[in-house]
Amino acid sequence: MAPSSASGTPAPPASTAPAPPGPEPVSPAPPGPSPAAPAPDAAAVLAALRTGGRPFALLAREAGTVEVLTGEVVDVDLLADIPLTDAAGTAREVLALVPFRQVRERGFACHDDDAPLRCLVVDEHTALPRAAVVAATPSTAIPLQDAGFDLSDPEYAQIVRTVIADEIGRGEGANFVIRRDFTAGVDADPVTAGLTWFRALLEHERGAYWTFLISTDGHVAVGASPEAHVVARDGVVTMNPISGTFRHPAGGATVETLSTFLASTKETEELFMVVDEELKMMSAVCSDGGRITGPHLKEMSRLTHTEYVLRGRSRMDPRDILRETMFAPTVTGSPMQNACTVITRHERAPRGYYSGVAALFTPRETLTVDDPTHDLDAPILIRTAYLTGGRLRVPVGATLVRHSDPDGEVSETHGKAAGVLGAIGAVERDRRAEASDPDAPAEPDALADDPDIVRLLASRNARLAPFWLNPQGPGVDAPFAGRTAIVVDAEDRFTTMLAHQLRHLGLQVRIVPWDAASDSDMDAADLVVAGPGPGDPRDDDSARIRRMRDVVARRRANGMPLLAVCLSHQILAHGLGIGLEPLAQPHQGLQKTVDVFGEQASIGFYNTFTARGAPGTTRIGDVEVAADDTGAVSALRGPAFASVQGHLESILSRDGLHTLERLCAHALAAPAY
């Protein structure tokens, strides 16, 4: 797993050839102030921050420099309300702390703690030498009192067992991140404590994407985030999914030990699942859907992750980009909407800012017509400590999958908390405990340049869909040009990727949520795609399942072209009299080669249930059945309809686009209706 770690408490009221690894991973934007400006005296600046009472932020985004942002705080309700311009319409810089509760803007569930969407409207942005900041900040350790986790180890372990059995085991998703909080009392002045902890991070942490201190109206956040969530710069949107965890052996990593890790199917598929989740977001915000480059190594002091970089072009307002990408699957789970529901069911308190983002909106210097006015740089709020009302809070989470060991996940949260507390100097650094914290950054290692490692990394792409590795756009032939399609979203945003591929094939596509899909709109579409979603297709009590049954049944009854995917494929099969049952081993991020009506196709599967007929069945009346030797049905096609169990849009579906075209062609070839 590539689990997440610490954050917050609320503030007060196609070519078929594999693509090369590509460009380097995303890097922070250069600091705002002009490099020609003389650096102010660090001691004087920091002294003013300690005594002046003004909101401020310190950001270390580039080696050797600490940016100082000061201004006034404005709390807003919605991302669209972030004040990027003043009353005269002049663009201004804003640093926003975005709490987890903002997922409500997307209609997702959460414990609502009223944590504000807090905006620091910047009126001054300067830069100081990093060494001068270290020299001028306090270094005396801040004592902690009454320290411990809010949930006991047995309580947390039981939550892990419940999530594995009742959520993952019943098809609610592939993985979920469940957190608990380490808390302690702090008597020190909050700004002094924050500066002390920030100094410790500057001295000891290396390789973080952002190291920061944000002090606003009685609320202090200090951390070292290892990961950019989303960056929008000069019209290019970048996301940076990180996963797969290689824990360095005693004596450090070697080419041999790292090579063994890179050859691991389990670790590779874990990264691919995270990439799929973030491609869903990219397909929603980028006209070209997003292109994958990588993989790269994310090397840290005690472990190494693997990562990809996703890039695409967008003219969306950066606030809208942020809304559509809330929040990273590495700190929530997948599918995203259901992950929020599962988190709400099993976490006992609101998340505050944990798993949200710190979002810096910087006015662009050069604009053309329809360009967004601001760039966006937004790291994930993990490995972050919060201080408010005299209480320190360090939330830490573990990524739970089907094979998770409850005791191991308990240990992981201990290691993460120890890693953050040791990094900020709040406790003595415990190297053994920190070894279980996979997010602790370090200087890059030369192993990334070893030819064998480069070759192994590049070889991973041989398993992936060329569609997502190469530049995209409308297909050359666009076989379905002029046709229309509605994709019915059953709460899995794989539909955004599916819609992007359908557009590549020439279709004009709209995505409609299951509870907003009207019969009249669907009747007017040339093709209806009944989409995937979580849950048990046999669940008669689910309004979502019942509506998807209606969508599939109405389309079939009227003889109108239909494509059913994953959950909807199961619903279609059940309507044909084929039995449904849970798999003994869920297929989550599993690449399989299956027969699809006479052609072998490499397809990615994300299913806990399957339609299963009698082995050897190839037809049911006028319906063709593609199934394996156990009777598990991979695809169906009949008069004006086709269906598939796998996700043709997944990066794991090497033959996905071709198979999608075949199935759509069959459905659309039906006589006029």
Secondary structure, 3 states (H helix, E strand, C coil): CCCCCCCCCCCCCCCCCCCCCCCCCCCCCCCCCCCCCCCCCHHHHHHHHHHHCCCEEEEEEECCEEEEEEEEEEEECCHHHCCCECCCCCECCEEEEECHHHHHHHCCCCCCCCCCEEEEEEEEEEEEEHHHHHHHCCCCCCCCEEEEECCCHHHHHHHHHHHHHHHHCCCCCCEEEEEEEEEEECCCCHHHHHHHHHHHHHHHCCCCCEEEEEEECCEEEEEEECCEEEEEECCEEEECCEEEEEECCCCCCCHHHHHHHHCCHHHHHHHHHHHHHHHHHHHHHCCCCCEEEEEEEEEECCEEEEEEEEEEECCCCHHHHHHHCCCCHHHCEECHHHHHHHHHHHCCCCCCCCCCEEEEEEECCCCCCCCCCEEEEEEECCCEEEEECCEEEEEEEEEECCCCCHHHHHHHHHHHHHHHHHHCCCCCCCHHHHCCCCCCECCCCHHHHCHHHHHHHHHHHHHCCHHHHCCCCCCCCCCCCCCEEEEEECCCCHHHHHHHHHHHCCCEEEEEEHHHCCHHHHHHCCEEEECCCCCCCCCCCCHHHHHHHHHHHHHHHCCCCEEEECHHHHHHHHHCCCEEEEEEEEEEEEEEEEEECCEEEEEEEEEEEEEECCCCCCEECCEEEEECCCCEEEEEEECCEEEECCECCCCCCCCHHHHHHHHHHHHHCCCCC
